[in-house]
């Protein structure tokens, strides 16, 4: 009498014995690791340990540390508001983008060095952001040869301002060194969010300069 056909093994109940890796989970843990240890502390081995997996399992999802950094960058940039370039004048849209950009990296200041040096290839949200900004500036009459420089100028100011949110309140305290002008200037600052006030002042000045430059540029 023939033996009965083998029955497929039943899947055990409960949670899997090994962690299930996802792209979102890897990115979220990489962000936490960057904020705790900085870019040098983010290694594939350290990330694998934090995720509770062997490095070989991690490499099934991301090939290199550069891939992880690009994913982190893209995840933050997907939340930056560049919607104003669809219907606002270029300078108002640029201001909205700059404020949103600064706020995004003020929440994740450890990621500023990542944003500054990570290429955008294979980062779809980052590329889409830059595409909308560049298209908006071109539609606003900016000559093509100046568009990238405008983006870099605003971006440099934004990222520096994001880092400024982490400065201690007494950063300008000269201690016992003679500095009457510095003491008077810092004492005269109004209270409240001085980092945001400085950002608003600087952005207004930057936009005023860009408006003057745009007005003098050939159409």
C-alpha positions as CSV (number, residue, x, y, z in Angstrom):
1,X,0.0,0.0,0.0
2,X,1.6,3.3,-1.0
3,X,2.5,5.8,1.7
4,X,0.2,8.8,2.0
5,X,1.6,12.0,0.4
6,X,3.7,14.2,2.7
7,X,1.8,17.1,4.2
8,X,3.4,20.6,4.0
9,X,4.9,21.7,7.3
10,X,2.7,24.0,9.2
11,X,4.0,27.4,10.0
12,X,4.5,27.9,13.7
13,X,2.3,30.4,15.4
14,X,3.7,33.5,17.0
15,X,6.3,36.0,15.9
16,X,9.2,35.0,13.6
17,X,12.3,34.0,15.5
18,X,14.5,36.4,13.5
19,X,13.7,40.1,13.0
20,X,12.0,41.0,9.8
21,X,14.0,43.7,8.0
22,X,12.3,46.4,6.0
23,X,13.7,49.4,4.2
24,X,11.8,51.8,6.5
25,X,13.0,50.0,9.6
26,X,16.6,50.1,8.5
27,X,16.4,53.8,7.7
28,X,14.7,54.7,11.0
29,X,17.4,52.8,13.0
30,X,20.1,54.5,10.9
31,X,18.7,57.9,11.8
32,X,18.8,57.0,15.5
33,X,22.3,55.7,15.2
34,X,23.5,58.8,13.4
35,X,22.0,61.1,16.0
36,X,23.6,59.2,18.8
37,X,27.0,58.5,17.4
38,X,27.5,60.7,14.3
39,X,28.4,59.7,10.8
40,X,31.6,57.8,11.9
41,X,29.5,55.8,14.4
42,X,27.2,54.6,11.7
43,X,28.8,51.4,10.4
44,X,27.1,48.4,8.8
45,X,28.2,46.2,11.7
46,X,26.8,48.7,14.3
47,X,23.5,49.0,12.3
48,X,23.1,45.3,12.1
49,X,23.6,44.9,15.9
50,X,21.0,47.6,16.5
51,X,18.6,45.8,14.3
52,X,19.4,42.4,15.9
53,X,20.5,40.7,12.7
54,X,23.7,39.5,11.2
55,X,25.5,41.9,8.8
56,X,24.8,39.4,6.0
57,X,21.1,39.9,6.5
58,X,21.5,43.7,6.3
59,X,23.5,43.4,3.0
60,X,20.4,41.7,1.5
61,X,18.7,45.1,1.6
62,X,21.5,47.7,1.3
63,X,24.9,47.1,-0.3
64,X,27.0,49.9,1.3
65,X,27.0,52.5,4.0
66,X,26.5,55.1,1.2
67,X,23.2,53.4,0.4
68,X,22.1,53.8,4.0
69,X,23.1,57.5,4.1
70,X,21.3,58.1,0.8
71,X,18.1,56.5,2.2
72,X,18.4,58.6,5.4
73,X,18.8,61.7,3.3
74,X,15.9,60.8,1.1
75,X,13.6,60.0,4.1
76,X,14.1,63.4,5.6
77,X,13.8,65.3,2.4
78,X,10.5,63.7,1.4
79,X,8.9,65.8,4.2
80,X,10.3,69.2,3.1
81,X,7.6,71.5,1.7
82,X,8.3,72.7,-1.9
83,X,4.7,72.9,-2.9
84,X,4.9,76.7,-3.2
85,X,6.7,76.4,-6.5
86,X,3.5,75.3,-8.1
87,X,1.6,78.6,-7.7
88,X,3.5,81.2,-5.6
89,X,6.0,83.8,-6.9
90,X,9.5,82.3,-6.9
91,X,10.7,84.3,-3.9
92,X,7.7,83.4,-1.7
93,X,8.1,79.7,-2.7
94,X,11.8,79.9,-2.0
95,X,11.0,81.3,1.5
96,X,8.5,78.6,2.3
97,X,10.9,75.9,1.1
98,X,13.8,77.4,3.2
99,X,11.7,77.5,6.4
100,X,10.5,73.9,5.9
101,X,14.0,72.7,5.0
102,X,15.6,74.4,8.1
103,X,12.9,72.9,10.4
104,X,13.4,69.4,9.0
105,X,17.2,69.5,9.7
106,X,16.8,71.3,13.0
107,X,15.0,68.2,14.1
108,X,17.9,66.0,12.9
109,X,21.0,68.2,13.1
110,X,23.3,65.2,13.0
111,X,22.1,64.6,9.4
112,X,23.4,68.0,8.2
113,X,26.8,66.6,7.2
114,X,25.0,63.8,5.4
115,X,22.9,66.2,3.4
116,X,26.0,68.3,2.5
117,X,28.0,65.6,0.9
118,X,25.7,62.7,-0.2
119,X,25.0,62.5,-4.0
120,X,21.4,62.5,-4.9
121,X,21.4,59.7,-7.4
122,X,19.0,56.9,-6.4
123,X,17.3,59.2,-3.9
124,X,13.9,59.8,-5.6
125,X,12.4,62.2,-3.1
126,X,15.5,64.3,-3.0
127,X,15.7,64.5,-6.8
128,X,12.0,65.4,-6.9
129,X,12.5,68.2,-4.4
130,X,15.4,69.7,-6.4
131,X,13.5,69.3,-9.6
132,X,10.5,71.3,-8.2
133,X,12.7,74.0,-6.9
134,X,14.7,74.4,-10.1
135,X,11.6,74.3,-12.3
136,X,10.0,77.0,-10.1
137,X,13.0,79.2,-10.4
138,X,13.1,78.8,-14.1
139,X,9.4,79.6,-14.4
140,X,10.1,82.7,-12.3
141,X,12.5,84.0,-14.9
142,X,15.9,83.0,-13.5
143,X,18.5,82.4,-16.2
144,X,19.4,78.6,-16.3
145,X,23.1,79.3,-15.5
146,X,22.2,80.9,-12.2
147,X,19.6,78.4,-10.9
148,X,21.9,75.9,-9.3
149,X,23.9,78.7,-7.6
150,X,20.7,80.1,-6.1
151,X,19.7,76.7,-4.8
152,X,23.2,76.1,-3.3
153,X,23.3,79.6,-1.7
154,X,20.0,79.1,0.0
155,X,20.7,75.6,1.0
156,X,24.1,76.5,2.6
157,X,22.4,79.2,4.7
158,X,19.6,76.8,5.7
159,X,21.9,74.0,6.8
160,X,24.0,76.3,8.8
161,X,20.9,77.7,10.5
162,X,19.8,74.2,11.3
163,X,23.0,73.6,13.2
164,X,22.6,77.0,14.9
165,X,19.5,75.6,16.7
166,X,21.8,73.4,18.7
167,X,24.0,76.2,20.0
168,X,24.1,76.8,23.8
169,X,22.4,79.9,25.1
170,X,25.7,81.3,26.3
171,X,27.7,80.7,23.1
172,X,28.6,84.4,22.9
173,X,29.6,84.8,26.5
174,X,33.2,86.0,26.4
175,X,33.8,85.1,30.0
176,X,36.6,87.3,31.5
177,X,37.9,88.4,28.1
178,X,37.3,92.1,27.3
179,X,34.6,92.4,24.7
180,X,32.3,95.3,25.5
181,X,30.7,95.5,22.0
182,X,30.0,91.8,22.0
183,X,28.5,92.0,25.5
184,X,26.3,94.9,24.5
185,X,25.1,93.2,21.3
186,X,24.2,90.0,23.0
187,X,22.5,91.7,26.0
188,X,20.3,93.7,23.6
189,X,19.0,90.7,21.9
190,X,15.3,90.1,22.6
191,X,14.3,86.9,24.4
192,X,12.6,84.0,22.8
193,X,13.8,81.8,19.9
194,X,16.9,83.8,18.9
195,X,18.0,81.1,16.4
196,X,14.7,81.4,14.5
197,X,14.9,85.2,14.7
198,X,18.4,85.2,13.2
199,X,17.3,82.8,10.5
200,X,14.3,85.0,9.5
201,X,16.6,88.1,9.4
202,X,19.2,86.3,7.3
203,X,16.6,84.8,4.9
204,X,15.0,88.2,4.4
205,X,18.4,89.7,3.5
206,X,19.3,86.8,1.2
207,X,16.0,87.0,-0.6
208,X,16.4,90.8,-1.0
209,X,19.7,90.2,-2.6
210,X,18.4,87.5,-4.9
211,X,15.5,89.8,-5.9
212,X,18.0,92.5,-6.9
213,X,20.1,90.0,-8.7
214,X,17.1,88.6,-10.6
215,X,16.0,92.1,-11.5
216,X,19.4,92.8,-13.1
217,X,19.7,89.5,-14.8
218,X,18.8,89.2,-18.5
219,X,15.4,87.6,-19.0
